């Protein structure tokens, strides 16, 4: 786990790396059955997270999306570790905003994978403007199911031609 997080930090802090460039370029992993299955599984989990936000709740996010020992950190936000730290955040943010997750570049091998994504946030307070994060989700397959072991994010979004999700409406 520590090695994965160290790799994630290095990739995020060095935007000129091959990994960061791959996240928003035409470089793609070969389309394999393993990759298709992984993408489908994490899409279901992203849908679950989006639904929890839409309903102003956090129980699925805390108990099915993230692992007990997940780590999250981002620009100006510090480090959150484990469900209790996550609960303090999600109890508030799920009641304030709607979100959409768009995968940009996905990799999987065996029981580990990652997904570079755009995380679009639309505040319910119409006086606030929508914003987005470029985010790296780190995944592990545990007991036959994919679960997010953590994420790292910065303000902004990977460029996606024709992406209208930035202008997402409630």
Phi and psi in radians as a Rosetta constraint file:
Dihedral C 1 N 2 CA 2 C 2 CIRCULARHARMONIC -1.060 0.35
Dihedral N 2 CA 2 C 2 N 3 CIRCULARHARMONIC -0.696 0.35
Dihedral C 2 N 3 CA 3 C 3 CIRCULARHARMONIC -1.136 0.35
Dihedral N 3 CA 3 C 3 N 4 CIRCULARHARMONIC -0.689 0.35
Dihedral C 3 N 4 CA 4 C 4 CIRCULARHARMONIC -1.125 0.35
Dihedral N 4 CA 4 C 4 N 5 CIRCULARHARMONIC -0.772 0.35
Dihedral C 4 N 5 CA 5 C 5 CIRCULARHARMONIC -1.176 0.35
Dihedral N 5 CA 5 C 5 N 6 CIRCULARHARMONIC -0.658 0.35
Dihedral C 5 N 6 CA 6 C 6 CIRCULARHARMONIC -1.084 0.35
Dihedral N 6 CA 6 C 6 N 7 CIRCULARHARMONIC -0.745 0.35
Dihedral C 6 N 7 CA 7 C 7 CIRCULARHARMONIC -1.097 0.35
Dihedral N 7 CA 7 C 7 N 8 CIRCULARHARMONIC -0.751 0.35
Dihedral C 7 N 8 CA 8 C 8 CIRCULARHARMONIC -1.075 0.35
Dihedral N 8 CA 8 C 8 N 9 CIRCULARHARMONIC -0.772 0.35
Dihedral C 8 N 9 CA 9 C 9 CIRCULARHARMONIC -1.078 0.35
Dihedral N 9 CA 9 C 9 N 10 CIRCULARHARMONIC -0.811 0.35
Dihedral C 9 N 10 CA 10 C 10 CIRCULARHARMONIC -1.061 0.35
Dihedral N 10 CA 10 C 10 N 11 CIRCULARHARMONIC -0.720 0.35
Dihedral C 10 N 11 CA 11 C 11 CIRCULARHARMONIC -1.177 0.35
Dihedral N 11 CA 11 C 11 N 12 CIRCULARHARMONIC -0.712 0.35
Dihedral C 11 N 12 CA 12 C 12 CIRCULARHARMONIC -1.254 0.35
Dihedral N 12 CA 12 C 12 N 13 CIRCULARHARMONIC -0.626 0.35
Dihedral C 12 N 13 CA 13 C 13 CIRCULARHARMONIC -1.410 0.35
Dihedral N 13 CA 13 C 13 N 14 CIRCULARHARMONIC -0.197 0.35
Dihedral C 13 N 14 CA 14 C 14 CIRCULARHARMONIC -2.150 0.35
Dihedral N 14 CA 14 C 14 N 15 CIRCULARHARMONIC 1.446 0.35
Dihedral C 14 N 15 CA 15 C 15 CIRCULARHARMONIC -1.160 0.35
Dihedral N 15 CA 15 C 15 N 16 CIRCULARHARMONIC -0.136 0.35
Dihedral C 15 N 16 CA 16 C 16 CIRCULARHARMONIC -1.621 0.35
Dihedral N 16 CA 16 C 16 N 17 CIRCULARHARMONIC 0.013 0.35
Dihedral C 16 N 17 CA 17 C 17 CIRCULARHARMONIC -1.193 0.35
Dihedral N 17 CA 17 C 17 N 18 CIRCULARHARMONIC 2.784 0.35
Dihedral C 17 N 18 CA 18 C 18 CIRCULARHARMONIC -1.023 0.35
Dihedral N 18 CA 18 C 18 N 19 CIRCULARHARMONIC -0.692 0.35
Dihedral C 18 N 19 CA 19 C 19 CIRCULARHARMONIC -1.096 0.35
Dihedral N 19 CA 19 C 19 N 20 CIRCULARHARMONIC -0.806 0.35
Dihedral C 19 N 20 CA 20 C 20 CIRCULARHARMONIC -1.149 0.35
Dihedral N 20 CA 20 C 20 N 21 CIRCULARHARMONIC -0.695 0.35
Dihedral C 20 N 21 CA 21 C 21 CIRCULARHARMONIC -1.131 0.35
Dihedral N 21 CA 21 C 21 N 22 CIRCULARHARMONIC -0.665 0.35
Dihedral C 21 N 22 CA 22 C 22 CIRCULARHARMONIC -1.120 0.35
Dihedral N 22 CA 22 C 22 N 23 CIRCULARHARMONIC -0.543 0.35
Dihedral C 22 N 23 CA 23 C 23 CIRCULARHARMONIC -1.104 0.35
Dihedral N 23 CA 23 C 23 N 24 CIRCULARHARMONIC -0.457 0.35
Dihedral C 23 N 24 CA 24 C 24 CIRCULARHARMONIC -2.275 0.35
Dihedral N 24 CA 24 C 24 N 25 CIRCULARHARMONIC 0.534 0.35
Dihedral C 24 N 25 CA 25 C 25 CIRCULARHARMONIC -2.155 0.35
Dihedral N 25 CA 25 C 25 N 26 CIRCULARHARMONIC -2.953 0.35
Dihedral C 25 N 26 CA 26 C 26 CIRCULARHARMONIC -1.502 0.35
Dihedral N 26 CA 26 C 26 N 27 CIRCULARHARMONIC -0.002 0.35
Dihedral C 26 N 27 CA 27 C 27 CIRCULARHARMONIC -1.176 0.35
Dihedral N 27 CA 27 C 27 N 28 CIRCULARHARMONIC 2.284 0.35
Dihedral C 27 N 28 CA 28 C 28 CIRCULARHARMONIC -2.376 0.35
Dihedral N 28 CA 28 C 28 N 29 CIRCULARHARMONIC 2.591 0.35
Dihedral C 28 N 29 CA 29 C 29 CIRCULARHARMONIC -1.285 0.35
Dihedral N 29 CA 29 C 29 N 30 CIRCULARHARMONIC 2.641 0.35
Dihedral C 29 N 30 CA 30 C 30 CIRCULARHARMONIC -1.010 0.35
Dihedral N 30 CA 30 C 30 N 31 CIRCULARHARMONIC 2.449 0.35
Dihedral C 30 N 31 CA 31 C 31 CIRCULARHARMONIC -1.363 0.35
Dihedral N 31 CA 31 C 31 N 32 CIRCULARHARMONIC 1.806 0.35
Dihedral C 31 N 32 CA 32 C 32 CIRCULARHARMONIC -2.038 0.35
Dihedral N 32 CA 32 C 32 N 33 CIRCULARHARMONIC 2.883 0.35
Dihedral C 32 N 33 CA 33 C 33 CIRCULARHARMONIC -1.056 0.35
Dihedral N 33 CA 33 C 33 N 34 CIRCULARHARMONIC -0.691 0.35
Dihedral C 33 N 34 CA 34 C 34 CIRCULARHARMONIC -1.061 0.35
Dihedral N 34 CA 34 C 34 N 35 CIRCULARHARMONIC -0.784 0.35
Dihedral C 34 N 35 CA 35 C 35 CIRCULARHARMONIC -1.157 0.35
Dihedral N 35 CA 35 C 35 N 36 CIRCULARHARMONIC -0.752 0.35
Dihedral C 35 N 36 CA 36 C 36 CIRCULARHARMONIC -1.072 0.35
Dihedral N 36 CA 36 C 36 N 37 CIRCULARHARMONIC -0.749 0.35
Dihedral C 36 N 37 CA 37 C 37 CIRCULARHARMONIC -1.133 0.35
Dihedral N 37 CA 37 C 37 N 38 CIRCULARHARMONIC -0.737 0.35
Dihedral C 37 N 38 CA 38 C 38 CIRCULARHARMONIC -1.088 0.35
Dihedral N 38 CA 38 C 38 N 39 CIRCULARHARMONIC -0.822 0.35
Dihedral C 38 N 39 CA 39 C 39 CIRCULARHARMONIC -1.034 0.35
Dihedral N 39 CA 39 C 39 N 40 CIRCULARHARMONIC -0.740 0.35
Dihedral C 39 N 40 CA 40 C 40 CIRCULARHARMONIC -1.134 0.35
Dihedral N 40 CA 40 C 40 N 41 CIRCULARHARMONIC -0.728 0.35
Dihedral C 40 N 41 CA 41 C 41 CIRCULARHARMONIC -1.147 0.35
Dihedral N 41 CA 41 C 41 N 42 CIRCULARHARMONIC -0.795 0.35
Dihedral C 41 N 42 CA 42 C 42 CIRCULARHARMONIC -1.290 0.35
Dihedral N 42 CA 42 C 42 N 43 CIRCULARHARMONIC -0.479 0.35
Dihedral C 42 N 43 CA 43 C 43 CIRCULARHARMONIC -1.086 0.35
Dihedral N 43 CA 43 C 43 N 44 CIRCULARHARMONIC -0.697 0.35
Dihedral C 43 N 44 CA 44 C 44 CIRCULARHARMONIC -1.073 0.35
Dihedral N 44 CA 44 C 44 N 45 CIRCULARHARMONIC -0.672 0.35
Dihedral C 44 N 45 CA 45 C 45 CIRCULARHARMONIC -1.250 0.35
Dihedral N 45 CA 45 C 45 N 46 CIRCULARHARMONIC -0.639 0.35
Dihedral C 45 N 46 CA 46 C 46 CIRCULARHARMONIC -1.105 0.35
Dihedral N 46 CA 46 C 46 N 47 CIRCULARHARMONIC -0.727 0.35
Dihedral C 46 N 47 CA 47 C 47 CIRCULARHARMONIC -1.050 0.35
Dihedral N 47 CA 47 C 47 N 48 CIRCULARHARMONIC -0.711 0.35
Dihedral C 47 N 48 CA 48 C 48 CIRCULARHARMONIC -1.084 0.35
Dihedral N 48 CA 48 C 48 N 49 CIRCULARHARMONIC -0.759 0.35
Dihedral C 48 N 49 CA 49 C 49 CIRCULARHARMONIC -1.128 0.35
Dihedral N 49 CA 49 C 49 N 50 CIRCULARHARMONIC -0.787 0.35
Dihedral C 49 N 50 CA 50 C 50 CIRCULARHARMONIC -1.052 0.35
Dihedral N 50 CA 50 C 50 N 51 CIRCULARHARMONIC -0.710 0.35
Dihedral C 50 N 51 CA 51 C 51 CIRCULARHARMONIC -1.146 0.35
Dihedral N 51 CA 51 C 51 N 52 CIRCULARHARMONIC -0.743 0.35
Dihedral C 51 N 52 CA 52 C 52 CIRCULARHARMONIC -1.037 0.35
Dihedral N 52 CA 52 C 52 N 53 CIRCULARHARMONIC -0.757 0.35
Dihedral C 52 N 53 CA 53 C 53 CIRCULARHARMONIC -1.060 0.35
Dihedral N 53 CA 53 C 53 N 54 CIRCULARHARMONIC -0.811 0.35
Dihedral C 53 N 54 CA 54 C 54 CIRCULARHARMONIC -1.058 0.35
Dihedral N 54 CA 54 C 54 N 55 CIRCULARHARMONIC -0.553 0.35
Dihedral C 54 N 55 CA 55 C 55 CIRCULARHARMONIC -1.655 0.35
Dihedral N 55 CA 55 C 55 N 56 CIRCULARHARMONIC 0.014 0.35
Dihedral C 55 N 56 CA 56 C 56 CIRCULARHARMONIC 1.154 0.35
Dihedral N 56 CA 56 C 56 N 57 CIRCULARHARMONIC 0.592 0.35
Dihedral C 56 N 57 CA 57 C 57 CIRCULARHARMONIC -2.261 0.35
Dihedral N 57 CA 57 C 57 N 58 CIRCULARHARMONIC 2.947 0.35
Dihedral C 57 N 58 CA 58 C 58 CIRCULARHARMONIC -2.371 0.35
Dihedral N 58 CA 58 C 58 N 59 CIRCULARHARMONIC 0.075 0.35
Dihedral C 58 N 59 CA 59 C 59 CIRCULARHARMONIC -1.114 0.35
Dihedral N 59 CA 59 C 59 N 60 CIRCULARHARMONIC -0.692 0.35
Dihedral C 59 N 60 CA 60 C 60 CIRCULARHARMONIC -1.231 0.35
Dihedral N 60 CA 60 C 60 N 61 CIRCULARHARMONIC -0.670 0.35
Dihedral C 60 N 61 CA 61 C 61 CIRCULARHARMONIC -1.040 0.35
Dihedral N 61 CA 61 C 61 N 62 CIRCULARHARMONIC -0.805 0.35
Dihedral C 61 N 62 CA 62 C 62 CIRCULARHARMONIC -1.287 0.35
Dihedral N 62 CA 62 C 62 N 63 CIRCULARHARMONIC -0.577 0.35
Dihedral C 62 N 63 CA 63 C 63 CIRCULARHARMONIC -1.871 0.35
Dihedral N 63 CA 63 C 63 N 64 CIRCULARHARMONIC -0.280 0.35
Dihedral C 63 N 64 CA 64 C 64 CIRCULARHARMONIC -2.189 0.35
Dihedral N 64 CA 64 C 64 N 65 CIRCULARHARMONIC -0.504 0.35
Dihedral C 64 N 65 CA 65 C 65 CIRCULARHARMONIC -1.454 0.35
Dihedral N 65 CA 65 C 65 N 66 CIRCULARHARMONIC -0.963 0.35
Dihedral C 65 N 66 CA 66 C 66 CIRCULARHARMONIC -1.696 0.35
Dihedral N 66 CA 66 C 66 N 67 CIRCULARHARMONIC 2.553 0.35
Dihedral C 66 N 67 CA 67 C 67 CIRCULARHARMONIC -1.306 0.35
Dihedral N 67 CA 67 C 67 N 68 CIRCULARHARMONIC 2.866 0.35
Dihedral C 67 N 68 CA 68 C 68 CIRCULARHARMONIC -1.016 0.35
Dihedral N 68 CA 68 C 68 N 69 CIRCULARHARMONIC -0.566 0.35
Dihedral C 68 N 69 CA 69 C 69 CIRCULARHARMONIC -1.848 0.35
Dihedral N 69 CA 69 C 69 N 70 CIRCULARHARMONIC 0.366 0.35
Dihedral C 69 N 70 CA 70 C 70 CIRCULARHARMONIC -1.088 0.35
Dihedral N 70 CA 70 C 70 N 71 CIRCULARHARMONIC 2.671 0.35
Dihedral C 70 N 71 CA 71 C 71 CIRCULARHARMONIC -2.203 0.35
Dihedral N 71 CA 71 C 71 N 72 CIRCULARHARMONIC 2.414 0.35
Dihedral C 71 N 72 CA 72 C 72 CIRCULARHARMONIC -2.378 0.35
Dihedral N 72 CA 72 C 72 N 73 CIRCULARHARMONIC 2.401 0.35
Dihedral C 72 N 73 CA 73 C 73 CIRCULARHARMONIC -2.634 0.35
Dihedral N 73 CA 73 C 73 N 74 CIRCULARHARMONIC 2.636 0.35
Dihedral C 73 N 74 CA 74 C 74 CIRCULARHARMONIC -2.794 0.35
Dihedral N 74 CA 74 C 74 N 75 CIRCULARHARMONIC 2.968 0.35
Dihedral C 74 N 75 CA 75 C 75 CIRCULARHARMONIC -0.880 0.35
Dihedral N 75 CA 75 C 75 N 76 CIRCULARHARMONIC 1.996 0.35
Dihedral C 75 N 76 CA 76 C 76 CIRCULARHARMONIC 1.300 0.35
Dihedral N 76 CA 76 C 76 N 77 CIRCULARHARMONIC 0.142 0.35
Dihedral C 76 N 77 CA 77 C 77 CIRCULARHARMONIC -1.984 0.35
Dihedral N 77 CA 77 C 77 N 78 CIRCULARHARMONIC -0.194 0.35
Dihedral C 77 N 78 CA 78 C 78 CIRCULARHARMONIC 1.390 0.35
Dihedral N 78 CA 78 C 78 N 79 CIRCULARHARMONIC -2.903 0.35
Dihedral C 78 N 79 CA 79 C 79 CIRCULARHARMONIC -2.011 0.35
Dihedral N 79 CA 79 C 79 N 80 CIRCULARHARMONIC 2.285 0.35
Dihedral C 79 N 80 CA 80 C 80 CIRCULARHARMONIC -1.977 0.35
Dihedral N 80 CA 80 C 80 N 81 CIRCULARHARMONIC 2.351 0.35
Dihedral C 80 N 81 CA 81 C 81 CIRCULARHARMONIC -2.305 0.35
Dihedral N 81 CA 81 C 81 N 82 CIRCULARHARMONIC 2.142 0.35
Dihedral C 81 N 82 CA 82 C 82 CIRCULARHARMONIC 1.455 0.35
Dihedral N 82 CA 82 C 82 N 83 CIRCULARHARMONIC 2.926 0.35
Dihedral C 82 N 83 CA 83 C 83 CIRCULARHARMONIC -1.103 0.35
Dihedral N 83 CA 83 C 83 N 84 CIRCULARHARMONIC -0.607 0.35
Dihedral C 83 N 84 CA 84 C 84 CIRCULARHARMONIC -1.162 0.35
Dihedral N 84 CA 84 C 84 N 85 CIRCULARHARMONIC -0.739 0.35
Dihedral C 84 N 85 CA 85 C 85 CIRCULARHARMONIC -1.089 0.35
Dihedral N 85 CA 85 C 85 N 86 CIRCULARHARMONIC -0.754 0.35
Dihedral C 85 N 86 CA 86 C 86 CIRCULARHARMONIC -1.120 0.35
Dihedral N 86 CA 86 C 86 N 87 CIRCULARHARMONIC -0.679 0.35
Dihedral C 86 N 87 CA 87 C 87 CIRCULARHARMONIC -1.037 0.35
Dihedral N 87 CA 87 C 87 N 88 CIRCULARHARMONIC -0.711 0.35
Dihedral C 87 N 88 CA 88 C 88 CIRCULARHARMONIC -1.037 0.35
Dihedral N 88 CA 88 C 88 N 89 CIRCULARHARMONIC -0.609 0.35
Dihedral C 88 N 89 CA 89 C 89 CIRCULARHARMONIC -1.406 0.35
Dihedral N 89 CA 89 C 89 N 90 CIRCULARHARMONIC -0.938 0.35
Dihedral C 89 N 90 CA 90 C 90 CIRCULARHARMONIC -1.229 0.35
Dihedral N 90 CA 90 C 90 N 91 CIRCULARHARMONIC -0.454 0.35
Dihedral C 90 N 91 CA 91 C 91 CIRCULARHARMONIC -1.022 0.35
Dihedral N 91 CA 91 C 91 N 92 CIRCULARHARMONIC -0.523 0.35
Dihedral C 91 N 92 CA 92 C 92 CIRCULARHARMONIC -1.620 0.35
Dihedral N 92 CA 92 C 92 N 93 CIRCULARHARMONIC -0.966 0.35
Dihedral C 92 N 93 CA 93 C 93 CIRCULARHARMONIC -1.181 0.35
Dihedral N 93 CA 93 C 93 N 94 CIRCULARHARMONIC -0.521 0.35
Dihedral C 93 N 94 CA 94 C 94 CIRCULARHARMONIC -1.181 0.35
Dihedral N 94 CA 94 C 94 N 95 CIRCULARHARMONIC -0.346 0.35
Dihedral C 94 N 95 CA 95 C 95 CIRCULARHARMONIC -1.593 0.35
Dihedral N 95 CA 95 C 95 N 96 CIRCULARHARMONIC -0.130 0.35
Dihedral C 95 N 96 CA 96 C 96 CIRCULARHARMONIC -1.861 0.35
Dihedral N 96 CA 96 C 96 N 97 CIRCULARHARMONIC -0.367 0.35
Dihedral C 96 N 97 CA 97 C 97 CIRCULARHARMONIC -2.548 0.35
Dihedral N 97 CA 97 C 97 N 98 CIRCULARHARMONIC 2.834 0.35
Dihedral C 97 N 98 CA 98 C 98 CIRCULARHARMONIC -1.918 0.35
Dihedral N 98 CA 98 C 98 N 99 CIRCULARHARMONIC 2.627 0.35
Dihedral C 98 N 99 CA 99 C 99 CIRCULARHARMONIC -2.350 0.35
Dihedral N 99 CA 99 C 99 N 100 CIRCULARHARMONIC 2.749 0.35
Dihedral C 99 N 100 CA 100 C 100 CIRCULARHARMONIC -2.400 0.35
Dihedral N 100 CA 100 C 100 N 101 CIRCULARHARMONIC 2.436 0.35
Dihedral C 100 N 101 CA 101 C 101 CIRCULARHARMONIC -2.007 0.35
Dihedral N 101 CA 101 C 101 N 102 CIRCULARHARMONIC 2.267 0.35
Dihedral C 101 N 102 CA 102 C 102 CIRCULARHARMONIC -2.175 0.35
Dihedral N 102 CA 102 C 102 N 103 CIRCULARHARMONIC 1.998 0.35
Dihedral C 102 N 103 CA 103 C 103 CIRCULARHARMONIC -1.148 0.35
Dihedral N 103 CA 103 C 103 N 104 CIRCULARHARMONIC 2.419 0.35
Dihedral C 103 N 104 CA 104 C 104 CIRCULARHARMONIC -1.969 0.35
Dihedral N 104 CA 104 C 104 N 105 CIRCULARHARMONIC -0.826 0.35
Dihedral C 104 N 105 CA 105 C 105 CIRCULARHARMONIC -2.578 0.35
Dihedral N 105 CA 105 C 105 N 106 CIRCULARHARMONIC 2.175 0.35
Dihedral C 105 N 106 CA 106 C 106 CIRCULARHARMONIC -2.152 0.35
Dihedral N 106 CA 106 C 106 N 107 CIRCULARHARMONIC 2.472 0.35
Dihedral C 106 N 107 CA 107 C 107 CIRCULARHARMONIC -2.396 0.35
Dihedral N 107 CA 107 C 107 N 108 CIRCULARHARMONIC 2.476 0.35
Dihedral C 107 N 108 CA 108 C 108 CIRCULARHARMONIC -2.560 0.35
Dihedral N 108 CA 108 C 108 N 109 CIRCULARHARMONIC 2.554 0.35
Dihedral C 108 N 109 CA 109 C 109 CIRCULARHARMONIC -2.662 0.35
Dihedral N 109 CA 109 C 109 N 110 CIRCULARHARMONIC 1.922 0.35
Dihedral C 109 N 110 CA 110 C 110 CIRCULARHARMONIC 1.165 0.35
Dihedral N 110 CA 110 C 110 N 111 CIRCULARHARMONIC -2.022 0.35
Dihedral C 110 N 111 CA 111 C 111 CIRCULARHARMONIC -1.846 0.35
Dihedral N 111 CA 111 C 111 N 112 CIRCULARHARMONIC 0.292 0.35
Dihedral C 111 N 112 CA 112 C 112 CIRCULARHARMONIC -2.340 0.35
Dihedral N 112 CA 112 C 112 N 113 CIRCULARHARMONIC 2.528 0.35
Dihedral C 112 N 113 CA 113 C 113 CIRCULARHARMONIC -2.805 0.35
Dihedral N 113 CA 113 C 113 N 114 CIRCULARHARMONIC 2.938 0.35
Dihedral C 113 N 114 CA 114 C 114 CIRCULARHARMONIC -2.504 0.35
Dihedral N 114 CA 114 C 114 N 115 CIRCULARHARMONIC 2.816 0.35
Dihedral C 114 N 115 CA 115 C 115 CIRCULARHARMONIC -2.505 0.35
Dihedral N 115 CA 115 C 115 N 116 CIRCULARHARMONIC 2.013 0.35
Dihedral C 115 N 116 CA 116 C 116 CIRCULARHARMONIC -1.350 0.35
Dihedral N 116 CA 116 C 116 N 117 CIRCULARHARMONIC 2.351 0.35
Dihedral C 116 N 117 CA 117 C 117 CIRCULARHARMONIC -2.591 0.35
Dihedral N 117 CA 117 C 117 N 118 CIRCULARHARMONIC 2.846 0.35
Dihedral C 117 N 118 CA 118 C 118 CIRCULARHARMONIC -1.771 0.35
Dihedral N 118 CA 118 C 118 N 119 CIRCULARHARMONIC 2.302 0.35
Dihedral C 118 N 119 CA 119 C 119 CIRCULARHARMONIC -2.014 0.35
Dihedral N 119 CA 119 C 119 N 120 CIRCULARHARMONIC 1.815 0.35
Dihedral C 119 N 120 CA 120 C 120 CIRCULARHARMONIC -1.644 0.35
Dihedral N 120 CA 120 C 120 N 121 CIRCULARHARMONIC 2.295 0.35
Dihedral C 120 N 121 CA 121 C 121 CIRCULARHARMONIC -2.122 0.35
Dihedral N 121 CA 121 C 121 N 122 CIRCULARHARMONIC 2.221 0.35
Dihedral C 121 N 122 CA 122 C 122 CIRCULARHARMONIC -2.066 0.35
Dihedral N 122 CA 122 C 122 N 123 CIRCULARHARMONIC 1.872 0.35
Dihedral C 122 N 123 CA 123 C 123 CIRCULARHARMONIC -1.077 0.35
Dihedral N 123 CA 123 C 123 N 124 CIRCULARHARMONIC 2.506 0.35
Dihedral C 123 N 124 CA 124 C 124 CIRCULARHARMONIC -1.277 0.35
Dihedral N 124 CA 124 C 124 N 125 CIRCULARHARMONIC -0.442 0.35
Dihedral C 124 N 125 CA 125 C 125 CIRCULARHARMONIC -1.298 0.35
Dihedral N 125 CA 125 C 125 N 126 CIRCULARHARMONIC 1.900 0.35
Dihedral C 125 N 126 CA 126 C 126 CIRCULARHARMONIC -1.144 0.35
Dihedral N 126 CA 126 C 126 N 127 CIRCULARHARMONIC -0.177 0.35
Dihedral C 126 N 127 CA 127 C 127 CIRCULARHARMONIC -1.360 0.35
Dihedral N 127 CA 127 C 127 N 128 CIRCULARHARMONIC -0.299 0.35
Dihedral C 127 N 128 CA 128 C 128 CIRCULARHARMONIC -1.678 0.35
Dihedral N 128 CA 128 C 128 N 129 CIRCULARHARMONIC 2.536 0.35
Dihedral C 128 N 129 CA 129 C 129 CIRCULARHARMONIC -1.541 0.35
Dihedral N 129 CA 129 C 129 N 130 CIRCULARHARMONIC 2.568 0.35
Dihedral C 129 N 130 CA 130 C 130 CIRCULARHARMONIC -1.077 0.35
Dihedral N 130 CA 130 C 130 N 131 CIRCULARHARMONIC 2.679 0.35
Dihedral C 130 N 131 CA 131 C 131 CIRCULARHARMONIC -2.574 0.35
Dihedral N 131 CA 131 C 131 N 132 CIRCULARHARMONIC 3.059 0.35
Dihedral C 131 N 132 CA 132 C 132 CIRCULARHARMONIC -2.562 0.35
Dihedral N 132 CA 132 C 132 N 133 CIRCULARHARMONIC 2.838 0.35
Dihedral C 132 N 133 CA 133 C 133 CIRCULARHARMONIC -2.184 0.35
Dihedral N 133 CA 133 C 133 N 134 CIRCULARHARMONIC 2.461 0.35
Dihedral C 133 N 134 CA 134 C 134 CIRCULARHARMONIC -1.510 0.35
Dihedral N 134 CA 134 C 134 N 135 CIRCULARHARMONIC 2.183 0.35
Dihedral C 134 N 135 CA 135 C 135 CIRCULARHARMONIC -2.334 0.35
Dihedral N 135 CA 135 C 135 N 136 CIRCULARHARMONIC 2.565 0.35
Dihedral C 135 N 136 CA 136 C 136 CIRCULARHARMONIC -2.009 0.35
Dihedral N 136 CA 136 C 136 N 137 CIRCULARHARMONIC 1.994 0.35
Dihedral C 136 N 137 CA 137 C 137 CIRCULARHARMONIC -1.647 0.35
Dihedral N 137 CA 137 C 137 N 138 CIRCULARHARMONIC 2.330 0.35
Dihedral C 137 N 138 CA 138 C 138 CIRCULARHARMONIC -1.909 0.35
Dihedral N 138 CA 138 C 138 N 139 CIRCULARHARMONIC 2.224 0.35
Dihedral C 138 N 139 CA 139 C 139 CIRCULARHARMONIC -2.102 0.35
Dihedral N 139 CA 139 C 139 N 140 CIRCULARHARMONIC 2.609 0.35
Dihedral C 139 N 140 CA 140 C 140 CIRCULARHARMONIC -2.390 0.35
Dihedral N 140 CA 140 C 140 N 141 CIRCULARHARMONIC 2.548 0.35
Dihedral C 140 N 141 CA 141 C 141 CIRCULARHARMONIC -1.684 0.35
Dihedral N 141 CA 141 C 141 N 142 CIRCULARHARMONIC 2.009 0.35
Dihedral C 141 N 142 CA 142 C 142 CIRCULARHARMONIC -2.163 0.35
Dihedral N 142 CA 142 C 142 N 143 CIRCULARHARMONIC 2.253 0.35
Dihedral C 142 N 143 CA 143 C 143 CIRCULARHARMONIC 0.932 0.35
Dihedral N 143 CA 143 C 143 N 144 CIRCULARHARMONIC 0.660 0.35
Dihedral C 143 N 144 CA 144 C 144 CIRCULARHARMONIC 1.430 0.35
Dihedral N 144 CA 144 C 144 N 145 CIRCULARHARMONIC 0.033 0.35
Dihedral C 144 N 145 CA 145 C 145 CIRCULARHARMONIC -2.214 0.35
Dihedral N 145 CA 145 C 145 N 146 CIRCULARHARMONIC 2.519 0.35
Dihedral C 145 N 146 CA 146 C 146 CIRCULARHARMONIC -1.377 0.35
Dihedral N 146 CA 146 C 146 N 147 CIRCULARHARMONIC 2.413 0.35
Dihedral C 146 N 147 CA 147 C 147 CIRCULARHARMONIC -2.509 0.35
Dihedral N 147 CA 147 C 147 N 148 CIRCULARHARMONIC 2.527 0.35
Dihedral C 147 N 148 CA 148 C 148 CIRCULARHARMONIC -1.411 0.35
Dihedral N 148 CA 148 C 148 N 149 CIRCULARHARMONIC 2.159 0.35
Dihedral C 148 N 149 CA 149 C 149 CIRCULARHARMONIC -1.583 0.35
Dihedral N 149 CA 149 C 149 N 150 CIRCULARHARMONIC -0.170 0.35
Dihedral C 149 N 150 CA 150 C 150 CIRCULARHARMONIC 2.813 0.35
Dihedral N 150 CA 150 C 150 N 151 CIRCULARHARMONIC 3.020 0.35
Dihedral C 150 N 151 CA 151 C 151 CIRCULARHARMONIC -2.624 0.35
Dihedral N 151 CA 151 C 151 N 152 CIRCULARHARMONIC 2.752 0.35
Dihedral C 151 N 152 CA 152 C 152 CIRCULARHARMONIC -2.418 0.35
Dihedral N 152 CA 152 C 152 N 153 CIRCULARHARMONIC 2.417 0.35
Dihedral C 152 N 153 CA 153 C 153 CIRCULARHARMONIC -2.551 0.35
Dihedral N 153 CA 153 C 153 N 154 CIRCULARHARMONIC 2.756 0.35
Dihedral C 153 N 154 CA 154 C 154 CIRCULARHARMONIC -2.355 0.35
Dihedral N 154 CA 154 C 154 N 155 CIRCULARHARMONIC 2.729 0.35
Dihedral C 154 N 155 CA 155 C 155 CIRCULARHARMONIC -1.097 0.35
Dihedral N 155 CA 155 C 155 N 156 CIRCULARHARMONIC 2.460 0.35
Dihedral C 155 N 156 CA 156 C 156 CIRCULARHARMONIC 2.088 0.35
Dihedral N 156 CA 156 C 156 N 157 CIRCULARHARMONIC -2.907 0.35
Dihedral C 156 N 157 CA 157 C 157 CIRCULARHARMONIC -2.707 0.35
Dihedral N 157 CA 157 C 157 N 158 CIRCULARHARMONIC 2.616 0.35
Dihedral C 157 N 158 CA 158 C 158 CIRCULARHARMONIC -1.200 0.35
Dihedral N 158 CA 158 C 158 N 159 CIRCULARHARMONIC 2.414 0.35
Dihedral C 158 N 159 CA 159 C 159 CIRCULARHARMONIC -1.190 0.35
Dihedral N 159 CA 159 C 159 N 160 CIRCULARHARMONIC 2.275 0.35
Dihedral C 159 N 160 CA 160 C 160 CIRCULARHARMONIC -2.307 0.35
Dihedral N 160 CA 160 C 160 N 161 CIRCULARHARMONIC 1.967 0.35
Dihedral C 160 N 161 CA 161 C 161 CIRCULARHARMONIC -0.952 0.35
Dihedral N 161 CA 161 C 161 N 162 CIRCULARHARMONIC 2.272 0.35
Dihedral C 161 N 162 CA 162 C 162 CIRCULARHARMONIC 1.286 0.35
Dihedral N 162 CA 162 C 162 N 163 CIRCULARHARMONIC 0.218 0.35
Dihedral C 162 N 163 CA 163 C 163 CIRCULARHARMONIC -1.308 0.35
Dihedral N 163 CA 163 C 163 N 164 CIRCULARHARMONIC 1.933 0.35
Dihedral C 163 N 164 CA 164 C 164 CIRCULARHARMONIC -1.622 0.35
Dihedral N 164 CA 164 C 164 N 165 CIRCULARHARMONIC -0.085 0.35
Dihedral C 164 N 165 CA 165 C 165 CIRCULARHARMONIC -1.100 0.35
Dihedral N 165 CA 165 C 165 N 166 CIRCULARHARMONIC -0.430 0.35
Dihedral C 165 N 166 CA 166 C 166 CIRCULARHARMONIC -1.061 0.35
Dihedral N 166 CA 166 C 166 N 167 CIRCULARHARMONIC -0.547 0.35
Dihedral C 166 N 167 CA 167 C 167 CIRCULARHARMONIC -1.678 0.35
Dihedral N 167 CA 167 C 167 N 168 CIRCULARHARMONIC 0.423 0.35
Dihedral C 167 N 168 CA 168 C 168 CIRCULARHARMONIC -0.920 0.35
Dihedral N 168 CA 168 C 168 N 169 CIRCULARHARMONIC 2.394 0.35
Dihedral C 168 N 169 CA 169 C 169 CIRCULARHARMONIC -1.952 0.35
Dihedral N 169 CA 169 C 169 N 170 CIRCULARHARMONIC 2.666 0.35
